[in-house]
Amino acid sequence: MKTRQTVGMSKRRVPPAPSAGNPTNRGTRGRVLTLLRGPGRTVAELAEELKLTGNAVRGHLAALERDGLVEARALRRGAKKPSQLYGLTPAGEAAFPKAHGALLIAMLDELGARHSPAELATFLRSVGQRLQDPREIAGATREARIEAALRVFSRLGGSARVEDLADGLTVQCHDCPLADVSASHAEPCAIVRGILSDLLQVEVRTACAHGSRPTCRFEIDLSPGT
């Protein structure tokens, strides 16, 4: 079995709350992350806000740096000596809830209320086509088309892999890029299924898992006659 990998209608629903594993929920370290949103802070500033010693703050910062959530920035000049500024990395910023999930859920609910399932399916297929780059697949081999499909996941913020099976392929992404939506809505899966079908020019089956820990899985039959 070979694996390829890239780097990198219904009732209205409330988007799921951040999971317990979200670093912004981790007590004092979550408070440190919240305080570091913006231009950055020094150890002394954090210690004053948190009512902690400087050494205690440095311990939390060191742990958050190891997690890739916090980084040291430029020095701030002071009356006595420069002070190190700390801020969030892109991963640290991404740990905070964003409005796009709630917005997309509301849009999908409204579209489902206004259009038939067939109309919604056509609309979602068009959305998927907008995420494709025709220049990547013009005259491309199937292998190149598969790589183009994986790049779509990467652009969406996920990392997918392809497994070669005896009679086809599976495309799987454990870090679903639209997890806050797909946990309760199947529509994002339909968009990705349409992208894969267009790129590979074969029918694709959806086998995604929904719920609190959604995963993306698509099955592609490449047996003779398909």
N, C-alpha and C positions, 0 to 999 in steps of 0.2 A: 504494500500500500504506500503510494507516494503522497506527500503533502507539500503543497505550495503555500506560501504565506506572504502577505504584504506587511510593511512596517506601518509603522504605523498606524339617521339610521337606527341609533340606539339611544338609550337613556343618557342624559347628561351625567358625566362622571367627574369626580374630583381627582386631580393627579395624585399619585401616591406620595406620601411624605418621605423625606430623605431617610435612607436606611441607617440602622445603628452603626454601620461601618463607615458612614460618612465622617471624614476627619473634623468637620465643623461641629460634630456632636460630642467631641471628646473633652468634655469638662474644661479645664484650664487651657489646654492646648487649642481647643476650639475658640476660646476667648482670645488667645494670642493671634490666631488666624484672623479673627474678626477685626482686631485692632490694627492689624497690618494691611488691611485694605486701604489703598490710597497711596500717598507719597512715601510712606515708610516711617519707621520709628526707631529710636535708640533703645538700648537695654534699660537705661534710666527711665525713659518715658513709659516703657511697658511696665517696669517695676512699680512706678507710681500709680498707674491705672489699675494694676492687678493687686496692689497691696502685697507684693512679694519682694524678696531680696533679689539683688542683681544676679547672684549665683543661681537662684531657683529659675529665674527667667532664662539665663544662658542654657540651663539644662533642657528646658522646653524647646528653645530655639535649636539646639543641637539635634534633638530628636526630630523636629520638623524638617530640618535641613537634610537629615538622612532619608526622610520620607520623600524628599524632592518637592516639598511644599513651600519652603521658605529659602531665601537666598540673602547673602550679605551684599549690600550695595555700596555706593560711594560714601566716603567719610564726610561727616558734617563738622565744620570748623567751630570750635567753641573758645571760650575765654582762656581755658587752661590747655586742653589738648583736644584733638579731633575725636569725634564719637562715631562709631560704626552704625550705619543705618541698615535696617533689615526690612525686607518687603516680601511679597508673595511671588512665587514663580507662576508661570502660566497654569501649571497643574494645581497650584494653590488657589488661583482665581477660579478655575473650573470646578473646584470642590463646592462652591456656593451655588444654591439653587438659582436657576435662571427662569425668566418668564416664558421662554419659547415653548416649553412643554405645555403649560396651561393654555397658552395662546393656540397652539396647534390642536390640542384636544377640543377647545371651544369651536375652532374652525371646522374640524371634522364632524362634530355633532351638528353644527348648523348646516353643513353641506348634506349630511345624511337626512336631515329633516326636510330639506328643500328638493332633493333629487331622488330618483329611483335608484335601486342598487346597480342597475345596468349603466345608468348615467354616471354614477359615482365611480364605477369601475373604469369607464372611459376617461374620466377626468384624472384619476390616479395614474393611469397608463401614460397620459400626456405629461403629468408631473415627472414621472420617471424618465421620460425621453428628454426632458430639459436638463437632467443631471448627467446625461451622456455627452461625450465629445465625439461627433462623427469622424473627426480627423484621426482618432485613435484606432478606428476599426475598419476604415475603408480598405477593402481588399485584404483584410488581415486573416491570418490563419486562426483556427479554433484556439490554439494555445495563446495567441496574442489577444484574442477576444476574452479569454478567461482572465488574463492579467489585467485587461481593461476593466472587467467586472470587479476585480479585487480592488482596483484603484478607486472605484466608486465608494466602496466601504471606507477606504482610507480618507477620502475627501469628506465623508459624513462624520468622521471622528471615530470609526471603529477599525478593527483589525480582523480580517477574515482569512480563512485558509480553505484550500480545496483538497479533498481526498479522492484519489482515483479508485473506483470500485470495479468489480468485474464487468458490470454492464452499464456503468455510468459514473457520475460524480456526485459528491455532496459539497456544498458550500456552507461553511459554518462560521459564525462569529459569536464568541462568548461575551464580548463586551459590547452589547447591542448599543449602537450610537443614538438610538431613539428610545432608550429603555423607559424613560418617564412617560412616554406615550404608548409604546407597544405593550406595556404591562397590562393595559386595559383596552387597547384598540388594535384590531388586526390590520387596519388600513396601511400603516407604514410597511408591513410585510408585503402587502399587495403591490406597493410601489417598487420595492426591491425585486420582487418576483418578476414584474414587468421588465425591469432593467435587464435582469439575467436572461429572460426569454428573448428580448430584442438583440442582446449582444451575442448570445450563443445560437440564436435562430432555432431553438427547440423549445418544447414545452417544459416548464419547471413546476415542480410541486412544492408547496409550502409545508414545512414540518416544524415550524417555530414553536417554542414554549413561551406561554404568556404567564402573567402573575407577577409576584414580587421580585423574581430573579429571571427575567426573560432572556432567552437565547435565540439567535437567528439560525435557522437550518433550512436549506433548500436542496431538494433532490432532483437530479437531472438524469434522465434516461437516455443513454447513447447507444442502446442496443440496435442491431440492424432493423431497418424498417421505420425508425423514428426520425 
